[in-house]
Amino acid sequence: MASADVVVAGNQEYRASGGDPDEPPILPERVRIDAGLENTLSALPGVRETTSYVFEGEAPTGTVDAIGVVAAPGTDVDELQKRIDAELDDRAVTLVGDQRGQAELRDAKASGVTVMALAGVFTAFALLVSVFGVSSMLALSITQRQRDLALLRAIGATSRQLRRLIFRETLMLSLIATALAVLPGQLLGRFMFDLLVDRGIAAEGVVFHQGWIPTAAAMAVAVVAALAGALGAGRRVSRIKPTQALAEVSVDGRLIGAGRLLLAVIVLGGGIGLTIVTIAVMSGPLTPATGAPAVILLAIGAALLAPVLTKITTFVWQWPVRAVGGVTGQLAVLNARGRSGRLAAVMAPVILLTAVSTGLLYLQTTSDEADRRAFADNLVADAVLTTEAGFDAGVVERVNDLPGVAGASEYIDSLGFIEDPEDSSPSNEGWNLQGVSSVGAEATTPVKITAGSFADLRDDTIAIDEQHAERLGVDLGDTITLRLGDNRALDVQVAALFSAPDDYDTLLLPADTLAAHTTAGVATRMLVSFDEDTDPARMETELTDWASAQDGLTVSGRDVLLGEFDDQKRTANFAIYIMVVMIAGYSAITVINTLASSMTARRREFGMQRLAGSTRGQVMHMVGLEGVIVALSGVVLGTAAAVAILVPVSVKRLDSLLPVGSPWIYVTTVALTVLLTLLAMLLPAWRATRGRPAEAALAVE
């Protein structure tokens, strides 16, 4: 397409779906255009040359995939594009610049939308986690600097000046940090994009490009996230009293501020609301769409309540810690009680890390298992016949007549929309369309005919779920207007009504009718069901022997369809795993920063403790026990936040209290969280206790 200045191609977007007009669904089939349009374009002023292209399969007579237009010398391309647009209907679009490649690479449009949607989700979650992490760090910083800030108040600084101090410090550091992150961010972005291409989420031929606009936007988002955290910390600054400068030891103020408590209630309310929506409204593959945000909101809500929850968990853990640690354990419990504010600051990211990692992963594995069971239950065929060029006439009838065959039907799938009567499809992404053969559809689909007959499913007809038909107000013999995957409208008559399992959002059409509106143009698969009293393995062997005598037919078990379903799930879930790793990485960084800062600030405390008679080993033992309190408390609370969404989802979709997934997911998450917490506390504590106790005791906390 590089030789053309303007490319005319089919419009792959369907804007009448009833969804967001700015994010219309992408039609799954090649939308072809009228071949006669080339003559019209050739006659336009400023056109030097036109060329028609067919990129996929054999285009139906009178259609092409795209028309390339070369402008005459001296012609303004923008003006030429406007002239061409005036000649087109809503089935065709003009493409210029880099967009020209979309005409040849049909999947580029859909994968581009998917990648941008994933980027938006990643950004939203990263923003939530980073704002929370920055807020936690700044809150801890205020706690550790309260004597210094109180001294500023004592010499005349106002609350407003202290808030501006925190705000400007944060602004300066965030600008430096974002500048340092630009190059690594570009490298990481390219690496992640390559992973998406390798997994088939981004189409081959789509290239990575990061201009200055996304870079500037990312920097702005990061700075705004940091400043949002600074605003919360600034409110705490304004409450510091000048008399606190005279205190020898920093002490915690009130348990939890009114603003933090209100925010926690709002966030938890949002998480609970999304949980209810997930259970009561969402179904099938759509469950994680609200379940994943619910996990994160519940985790952040629990983390915001950490100052209150810390008191409870410390009370619970005090007896085992004292029993294991003796006097050192007693000291660890007293430190945890006396510094509950700092303990809450370091425990909050542990809660987030545990809840997000376990919640999102088990939510996905549970939904995947439920989807697979539903797919397997709806797949009633025992074998699959495959051909490359479509089945010859009469093959379906011959397979149906074979001994032991309960039914055989051609199989082809696509997506479509019901335009008349006006209808709304699941998530406005279209209804599943399945092409079947009238002679074998009843034995190869999980439906039961309640009115009409599959024998009448010929030419422009349709079979629809009876409840769906009732919502539309249609009955046998009525006409429905479909918008098919190639963007063509088709009036079909209701030939049959059926009852089907829950979440069976499929409309049945004659295979040849649907095939004419797909990119391939023919059905390449046939589903075969065997009689109940036959041996499936023997029947598959006999069917294979029969197919070997035919031209170009191969036989495989139903496992091939289950395998394809699993492959599609693995590809789609890869994005979820990237998101979990990303959020877990943010949380881990917050854990390390917060814990390391907290331990380093306690150098004076450790020095005083050693001057009072404690050995360095005893101090390290005490810190280790505090780390155990932090880690176990965070793990328990994070697990509780994850369970709050996992259990109801598992009960709804699998009738089980326990989510599906390897127990090693949880064991590994907990082990890494505990190890990370202990290392982030013990290593800074080891460094803080290296010097002489007397020097450490004189350090400023």
C-alpha positions, 0 to 999 in steps of 0.5 A: 500500500506504500505506492498509494496516497489514499487507500479505500477499504471496508469500514471494519467498525460497527457504530450502531452497536449501542455501546460507546460510539468512541470505542465501536466493536470491530467486525470480525470478517473482511468488509469488502467494497464494490469493485465498480467504485474504482471507475468512480474514483478514477474519474475524480479530479486529481487522481492519476491511477487506481488499483484494486486489491484482494488480500484474503481468499476469493472475493465474491463477484463484484467486490474487492478488498481495497482500492489504492489511489495515486494522486496526480502530481501537484494534487493536495492529498487532503483535498483528494481524500475529501473528494473520495469521502464524498463518493463513499457510503458508511461501508467504506473508509479512506486511509492515509499515512500509516493507516493505509496498512490497515487495509491489508492487515485486517487484524491490525485494527482490532489488535490496536484497539485491544492493545490500547485498551490494555494500556488504559487498564494498566495505566489506571491500575498503576495510577491507583497503586502508585498514588497509594504507594506515594501517599504511604511513603509521604505519610511515613516521612511526615511521621519520621520528620514531625520533630523537624517540622514542629520546630519550623512551626515553633519558629513561626512557619504556618501550616500553609507553608509546611504544606507548600514545603511538602508539595514542592519537595514532592514536585522536585523529586517527581520531576527528577524521577520521571525524567530518569524513567523515560528511557527505561520506560521506552525500553520496557514498553517495547519489551512488553509490546513484543511479548503481546505480539509473540502471544498473538494479542497484537497482530503481526505487522503492527509496529511499536512506536512511542512518540513524545505525546505518550511520553509527556502524558506518562510523565504528567500522570506520574507527577500528578500521582505523586502530587496527589499523595503530597496533598494527603500528606500536606493535610497531616503537616497542618496538624503538627503542633509546635510543642511536639518539637520538645518531645524526646520521642516521636509518638503516634497521634490519633489512630486514624484521621477522619479524611482517611477513614472516609476515603477507606469507607468510599473505596471499600464501598466501591469494592463491595459494590463491584463485588455485588455487580460481579455476582448479580449482573456479570456472567461468563467471560465478563466476570473478571471485568468487574471482579479485577477492579473489585479486588484492587479496591478491596485491597486498597480499602483494607490498606487504608484501614491499616492503622485500625487493623494494626491494633487488632493484628498486634493484639492477636499475634502478641502471645505467639510472638512472646512465646517464641521470642521471650524478652525480645518478643515482648520488646517487639510487641511493645514496639509494634504497639507504640509505633502502630502508625509506622507499622500501619504504613509498612503493613499497607503495601504488604496487604496490597501485594498479597491481595492483588497477586492472589485475588487477580490470579485466582479470579482468572483461574476460576473464571477460566475453569468455569468458561471451559466447563461451559464450553465443554458442556455446550460442545456435544460433538464427538469428532471434527471433520476438516477440509481446506476448501469447503465440503462437496455437495452431499458430504453432510448427508453421507456422513449423517447416513454412516452407521453409528452417527447420530448427526453431522453438521457443518460448523462455522462461526462469526459475530453479528448484531440484531438491528431490527427489532432493536436489540442489545448484545452482551457488552454490545460486542455482538451475538455469536453466530453459528452456521449449521446444517439442518440435517444434523444441527439438533445432534451437534448443538446443545439446544432443544427445539421448542417451536418450529424445526431445524428442517426449516433452517434453510436459505435466509432463516434463523433459529433463536433462543425462545427467551431472546425471541420473547424479549424481541417480541418476535415469533415463528415466521417473523423477520429479523434484520441482522448486521453480519460480520462483513457489515452487510445487512440480511433479513432472516425469517425465524424458522425455529425457537429453542431452549439452551443452557445459561449464557448460550448467547448464540444465534443459529443460521444455515451454514451456507448463508453464514459462510457467504458473509465470512472472510473464508466464504466456506465452512471448513469444519463439520461436527459429528456426534455418535450414537450413545451406545457406540464406542467413541474411539471405535467410531472415530477410527471408522470415521477416519477410515471413511474420510481417508477415502474422500478427497482432502478430509481429515478427522480429529477428536473433540479435543482439538476444539477444547485445545483451541479454546484453551489456547485462546484463553492462555493468549487472553490471560497473558495480559492479566498475568502482565498486569499482576506482575506489574501491580505486584512490582509496584507494591513490592517497590513500595514495600521495600522503600517503606520498610527500608526508610522505616528501619533506617530512621530507627538508628537512634532507637537501636543505639539506645537499646544497645546502650541499655544492654541489648546485643546486636543479635538481640536487636536483629532478633527483635526486628525479625519478630516485628517483620513477622508481625508485619508480614503475617498481618499483611498476608492475613488481611490481604488474603481476607480482601481477596477471599471477599470476592473469590468465594462469591464468584467461585460459588456462583460460577462453580458451586464451590467455596474454594476457587480453582487454581494451583495452591502453589500460587498462594504458597509462592505469593505468601513465601515471597511476600514474607521473604521480601518483608523480612529482607526489607527490614533486616538488611537496613536494620543490620546496616543501622546497627553496624556503628558504635552504639554511642554514635547511633544514640546521638543520631537524629531520628 
